[in-house]
Amino acid sequence: MDYSPVLAIATGLFEFAAAVFTFLSPGRKRILYPIGLIFLLLAGYQFSEVAVCSNPDNFLFSRLAFFDITWLPPLSLWLAYQLSPWKRGWLKIISLGYFSASFGFTAWIIADSHVVTKSVCQLVLARYTHPISFDIAYGIFYHTGLAVLIFSTAAGMAYSKDEILRKHLANLQTGVLGFVLLSFAVRMLTTEPEGMLPSVMCHFALVMAFSMCFMVIREKRLSSGFFFS
């Protein structure tokens, strides 16, 4: 069936509006700025996918989509570090390591015109075909980043004495688990899973966007002197 851009456009507009709301909200900027950037990256992928599916033979748009989502793991880990009770040590080092890896993958995506060799769009999803070397390396980078994010937020909730930060960490973990579990379920149930996981994950990342909105609202109310449960 033909691709429909309605879901991607609606999701992208919501995430872009959430980014604007986040940047304009009062609160701790060390928390709000990473959240706002994550919203912008999520919105950027949605609009990139619309461009990909309007011209699937132009792989520049597909490379831009992967350039966009490459920065989601390090930014999310940096946000987890800002929310954690550890201001030095392992989580900071890991997040900086993922930033370095993102620079490496960004250079690879820009330099190699064959990072994406085929794009196919159906219904509301895009499917991408890559060389096996990029597919394996990028998969390891992305999924280990998600695993570290899930476990680090759990550890942060266990050790943090700050009730607000614990709730922020719970929102972050809930959002990540929400789109990861739903994406893996779709991948296992579909008959043609190859290459569509990035698109599926980015659409289900709307769960993460909604969950992070609670973090922004909580920060805003906290800065105004209101307790938000």
VEXDREN-2710 file (C-alpha; in Angstrom, 1 decimal):
% VEXDREN-2710
k/r/px/py/pz
1/MET/0.0/0.0/0.0
2/ASP/1.1/3.6/-0.6
3/TYR/2.9/5.5/2.1
4/SER/0.9/8.1/4.0
5/PRO/2.8/11.0/5.6
6/VAL/0.0/12.0/7.9
7/LEU/1.3/10.2/11.0
8/ALA/4.9/11.5/10.5
9/ILE/3.8/15.1/10.0
10/ALA/1.4/15.0/13.0
11/THR/4.0/13.4/15.2
12/GLY/6.7/15.8/14.0
13/LEU/4.6/18.9/14.6
14/PHE/3.8/17.7/18.2
15/GLU/7.4/17.0/18.9
16/PHE/8.5/20.4/17.5
17/ALA/5.8/22.2/19.5
18/ALA/7.0/20.3/22.6
19/ALA/10.6/21.5/21.9
20/VAL/9.5/25.1/21.7
21/PHE/7.5/24.7/24.9
22/THR/10.5/23.1/26.6
23/PHE/13.0/25.8/25.6
24/LEU/10.6/28.6/26.7
25/SER/9.7/26.9/30.0
26/PRO/11.3/28.0/33.3
27/GLY/13.3/25.4/35.2
28/ARG/16.8/23.9/35.4
29/LYS/18.3/24.4/32.0
30/ARG/20.8/21.5/32.4
31/ILE/17.6/19.3/32.3
32/LEU/15.4/21.3/30.0
33/TYR/17.9/21.9/27.2
34/PRO/18.7/18.2/26.6
35/ILE/15.0/17.4/26.6
36/GLY/14.3/20.2/24.1
37/LEU/17.1/18.9/21.8
38/ILE/15.7/15.4/22.0
39/PHE/12.3/16.7/21.0
40/LEU/13.9/18.5/18.0
41/LEU/15.8/15.3/16.9
42/LEU/12.6/13.2/17.1
43/ALA/10.7/15.8/15.1
44/GLY/13.6/16.1/12.6
45/TYR/13.4/12.3/11.9
46/GLN/9.7/12.5/11.2
47/PHE/10.1/15.3/8.7
48/SER/13.2/13.5/7.1
49/GLU/11.1/10.4/6.7
50/VAL/8.4/12.4/4.8
51/ALA/11.2/13.7/2.5
52/VAL/12.6/10.2/2.1
53/CYS/9.2/8.8/1.1
54/SER/8.4/11.6/-1.2
55/ASN/11.6/10.7/-3.2
56/PRO/12.9/7.2/-2.1
57/ASP/15.6/7.2/-4.8
58/ASN/17.3/10.2/-3.3
59/PHE/19.4/8.6/-0.6
60/LEU/20.5/12.0/0.7
61/PHE/17.3/12.3/2.7
62/SER/17.8/8.8/4.1
63/ARG/21.3/9.7/5.2
64/LEU/19.9/12.8/6.8
65/ALA/17.4/10.7/8.7
66/PHE/20.2/8.5/10.1
67/PHE/22.4/11.6/10.8
68/ASP/19.5/12.9/12.9
69/ILE/18.8/9.9/15.1
70/THR/22.5/9.1/15.6
71/TRP/22.5/11.9/18.3
72/LEU/19.6/10.5/20.3
73/PRO/21.5/7.9/22.4
74/PRO/24.3/10.3/23.6
75/LEU/21.8/13.1/24.3
76/SER/19.5/10.7/26.3
77/LEU/22.5/9.4/28.2
78/TRP/23.6/13.0/29.0
79/LEU/20.1/13.7/30.2
80/ALA/20.2/10.6/32.5
81/TYR/23.6/11.8/33.8
82/GLN/22.1/15.3/34.6
83/LEU/19.2/13.5/36.5
84/SER/21.5/11.1/38.3
85/PRO/22.9/11.4/41.8
86/TRP/26.4/10.9/40.4
87/LYS/27.9/14.1/39.1
88/ARG/31.3/12.5/38.4
89/GLY/32.2/9.0/37.3
90/TRP/31.0/6.2/35.1
91/LEU/27.8/7.7/33.6
92/LYS/29.5/10.9/32.5
93/ILE/32.3/8.9/30.9
94/ILE/29.9/6.6/29.1
95/SER/27.8/9.5/27.8
96/LEU/30.9/11.3/26.5
97/GLY/32.0/8.0/24.9
98/TYR/28.7/7.8/23.1
99/PHE/29.1/11.4/21.9
100/SER/32.4/10.4/20.5
101/ALA/30.9/7.4/18.8
102/SER/28.1/9.7/17.3
103/PHE/30.8/11.9/15.8
104/GLY/32.3/8.9/14.2
105/PHE/29.0/7.6/12.8
106/THR/28.1/11.1/11.6
107/ALA/31.4/11.3/9.7
108/TRP/30.7/7.8/8.2
109/ILE/27.2/8.8/7.2
110/ILE/28.4/12.0/5.5
111/ALA/31.5/10.4/3.8
112/ASP/29.9/7.2/2.6
113/SER/27.2/7.7/0.0
114/HIS/26.3/4.0/0.2
115/VAL/25.3/4.0/3.9
116/VAL/21.7/3.5/2.6
117/THR/21.4/1.4/-0.5
118/LYS/17.6/1.2/-0.7
119/SER/14.6/2.9/0.7
120/VAL/11.0/1.5/0.6
121/CYS/8.0/3.2/2.0
122/GLN/4.7/1.5/2.8
123/LEU/1.7/2.6/4.9
124/VAL/3.3/4.9/7.5
125/LEU/6.8/3.3/7.7
126/ALA/10.0/3.6/5.8
127/ARG/12.4/0.6/5.4
128/TYR/16.1/1.0/4.8
129/THR/18.7/-1.3/3.4
130/HIS/22.4/-0.9/4.5
131/PRO/25.7/-2.6/3.8
132/ILE/26.2/-5.3/6.4
133/SER/29.2/-3.5/8.0
134/PHE/27.2/-0.3/8.8
135/ASP/24.1/-2.3/9.8
136/ILE/26.0/-4.3/12.5
137/ALA/28.1/-1.4/13.8
138/TYR/25.2/1.0/14.0
139/GLY/23.0/-1.7/15.6
140/ILE/25.6/-2.3/18.3
141/PHE/26.0/1.4/18.9
142/TYR/22.2/2.1/19.2
143/HIS/21.0/-0.9/21.1
144/THR/23.9/-0.8/23.7
145/GLY/23.1/2.9/24.2
146/LEU/19.4/2.0/24.9
147/ALA/20.5/-0.8/27.3
148/VAL/22.8/1.5/29.2
149/LEU/20.1/4.2/29.3
150/ILE/17.5/1.7/30.8
151/PHE/19.9/0.4/33.4
152/SER/21.4/3.7/34.4
153/THR/17.9/5.3/35.0
154/ALA/17.1/2.3/37.2
155/ALA/20.3/2.8/39.1
156/GLY/19.6/6.5/39.4
157/MET/16.1/5.9/40.9
158/ALA/17.6/3.4/43.4
159/TYR/20.2/5.8/44.7
160/SER/18.8/9.3/44.2
161/LYS/17.5/11.0/47.4
162/ASP/15.8/13.8/45.4
163/GLU/12.1/12.9/44.9
164/ILE/11.7/15.2/41.8
165/LEU/14.8/13.7/40.1
166/ARG/13.5/10.2/40.8
167/LYS/10.3/11.0/39.1
168/HIS/12.2/12.5/36.1
169/LEU/14.2/9.3/35.9
170/ALA/11.1/7.2/36.0
171/ASN/9.6/9.3/33.2
172/LEU/12.7/8.8/31.1
173/GLN/12.9/5.1/31.7
174/THR/9.1/4.7/31.0
175/GLY/9.5/6.6/27.7
176/VAL/12.4/4.5/26.6
177/LEU/10.9/1.2/27.6
178/GLY/7.6/2.2/26.0
179/PHE/9.0/2.6/22.5
180/VAL/11.6/-0.1/22.7
181/LEU/9.2/-2.9/23.8
182/LEU/6.5/-1.8/21.3
183/SER/9.1/-1.6/18.5
184/PHE/10.5/-5.1/19.2
185/ALA/7.0/-6.5/19.4
186/VAL/6.2/-5.1/15.9
187/ARG/9.4/-6.4/14.6
188/MET/8.7/-9.9/15.9
189/LEU/5.1/-10.0/14.7
190/THR/5.5/-8.6/11.2
191/THR/6.3/-10.8/8.2
192/GLU/8.8/-8.4/6.6
193/PRO/10.8/-6.9/9.5
194/GLU/14.0/-6.1/7.6
195/GLY/15.1/-2.5/7.6
196/MET/12.0/-1.0/9.2
197/LEU/13.1/-0.9/12.9
198/PRO/14.5/2.7/12.8
199/SER/11.2/3.9/11.4
200/VAL/9.1/1.9/13.9
201/MET/11.2/3.0/16.8
202/CYS/11.0/6.7/15.9
203/HIS/7.2/6.5/15.5
204/PHE/6.8/4.8/18.8
205/ALA/9.2/7.3/20.4
206/LEU/6.0/9.4/20.7
207/VAL/5.6/7.5/23.9
208/MET/8.9/8.9/25.1
209/ALA/7.9/12.4/24.0
210/PHE/4.7/12.3/26.0
211/SER/6.6/11.0/29.0
212/MET/9.2/13.7/28.8
213/CYS/6.4/16.3/28.7
214/PHE/5.7/15.4/32.3
215/MET/9.3/16.2/33.1
216/VAL/9.0/19.6/31.5
217/ILE/5.8/20.4/33.3
218/ARG/7.2/19.2/36.6
219/GLU/10.2/21.5/36.2
220/LYS/8.0/24.4/35.3
221/ARG/5.8/23.9/38.3
222/LEU/8.8/23.4/40.6
223/SER/10.4/26.7/39.4
224/SER/7.1/28.4/40.2
225/GLY/6.9/27.0/43.7
226/PHE/4.3/24.3/43.0
227/PHE/4.9/20.7/43.9
228/PHE/3.9/18.4/41.0
229/SER/3.4/14.7/41.8
END
